[in-house]
Amino acid sequence: MKLFVGLGNPGAKYARNRHNIGFMAVDAIADAHGFGPWRSKFQGEVSEGRLGREKVLLLKPMTYMNRSGQSVGEAMRFYKLDSTDVTVFHDELDLAPGKVRAKSGGGHAGHNGLRSIHDHIGAAYDRVRLGIGHPGRKELVSAYVLGDFAKADSQWLEDVLRGVSDGAVHLAEGDTAKFMNAVALRTAPPRSSTTPPKPAPKPAAQPTAPEADTRTAMQKLLDKFK
């Protein structure tokens, strides 16, 4: 069994926050793969289903971000899972908007949700880092992550969430490369080979030789005075 955890804050006022892209990711997986209804358990909301051969529990901690580890630890203990069975989907300031990276283990880089998970289950879990970009200055970070995605973000955000749900089966089966390929097909699709070539530029017009002047000398003189 695998435990997929999306990080975010509960409540309608946070629903479209950049900090909640982890919630959005597991919601997209649930919708795309026919998971069961969300229900309250483990201080969070859970939905059960299958991704390929793997049974998967989706979890959205309802403890607020900085206590996410409480919910994750409770679910792990109940199902007797190891931390390597856990994949956490979270917002990543150090990646540009629309960029996605998967990694195993590592530090929490100051992310409050990851810090809490570290405290409860250790660092040996997998992560899917969902880029939201950085506001530029440290003092702006809190307002930025707790701000809503802009309307202009809608297209890349939809592409990322579809890519994550497309590749979820590969992620559950431990094939990170195929997962990342599925994401790339949504976020950076290859150019079609059937795109017609640009038409060749028309050749420049060749100058034409001036017509021979057949007027008599008298006609040329009279024409000057017309």
C-alpha angles and dihedrals in degrees: 000000000000129000116213112192124194116198125219144106124279123243138061095268090063098040097103097035119126086235088063099060088108090061089048091053096054090043088055091050092049092050096045097047103040099249121177124267119290114259135178116263140129092022087299146060119280136191125187130210146120132273108194108307094343128094107221134194115204114207132191109185112223093196095094120259101284092057099043092120092068091064095041093049092049093052092047093052093048093054094034091237128165121233089249088066090063127090118185122202112205145157116267122204093189094063125073117249110281095022119121129193132179122208142164121230125335136124129315095239091215095302105147095213093050091044090057092047090050089054093053106035106011129244101290099100132104124254137198107206112208111199119230099162129237127274090225102247129062094230090059096054099089095052090042098054091042091050123095123257110264122245088249089062094061098094099048091040091054090048092051094048092048091048092051092050091045091055098038094103091056091047092052090050092051098250101132094170093059090045091054091047090054090051092048092052088062101037100036108016117188117253114263115257089214094065105125114245119252112265115259113256115261114255115256114263112260115235113252122226113252116256116258114260106237097178119122120243090256093052091051091052094048092048090059090064099047 
